[in-house]
Amino acid sequence: MEIELLEDIRTLLIRNRVGEIRLNIERAESEADIEEAHLNGETHKVLTRPAAFRIAVSELKQDKAFIRSLVG
């Protein structure tokens, strides 16, 4: 039960970060990582969800390794 709760929390944190990352199209690895989205009646270029998730998970792994290096 505790592990499931921790996984749910991690998922919510990653999902929130994905929303932030999607706005940063300069982080795209290729044009395939960019799509158009309609927000508030306007069209914007954003990262695709898979691209943003890939970046968010990579950030999480890097942050986790950094914290482990500090804590021991």
N, C-alpha and C positions, 0 to 999 in steps of 0.2 A: 504494500500500500504506500509506504513512504517513497519507494523508488518510483512508483507511478506518479506520485504527486510531484516529485523533483523533475521527472521527465516532462510533465505538463508545464511546469514553471519555465523550464529551459525552452520548450517550444514556444511559449508565449513571448519570452524575451527575444528569441530569434525572429519570430514573426513581426514583432514591433520594429526590430532593427531592419528587417527587409523593407518595410514601408519607408524608412528613412533612406536606405540605400537606393531604392528604385529611382529617386529623383536625381541621382548623380550619374548621368549617362557617360561622363568621362571615365568611369570605371569599367566600361564595357570592354570585353576582350575582342569583340568583333561586331560588325553591324547586325549579326544575328541575335545579339544580346539586347537590341533596342527595338522597342515597339511604340506605337502611338496609343495613348490612353485619353479618354474624355473625362475631364474633371471640371465640374462647375460650368458646364457648357463650353469649355475650351479644350482644344486638342493640344496635348503635350507629349514630347518624347520622353520615355522612361525606360529603365531596364526591365527586361522580362522578369517574371517571378523566379524562374529557375536560375537565372544569372544572379539575381539579388540574393537568393538563398545560398548559392554557391559562395558568394562573397561573405555573407553573414556567418556561415559555418566556418569558413576559413578564419575570419576574425576571432570567432569564439575559441578555436583551437590555439591560435597564437596568444590570445589573452590568457588562456588556461596555462599554457606553457610558461608564460612570463610570470604569472602569479606563483606557480610551483617553484620557479627559480628563486623567487624572493623569499618564499616561506620555507623551502627546503624540502 
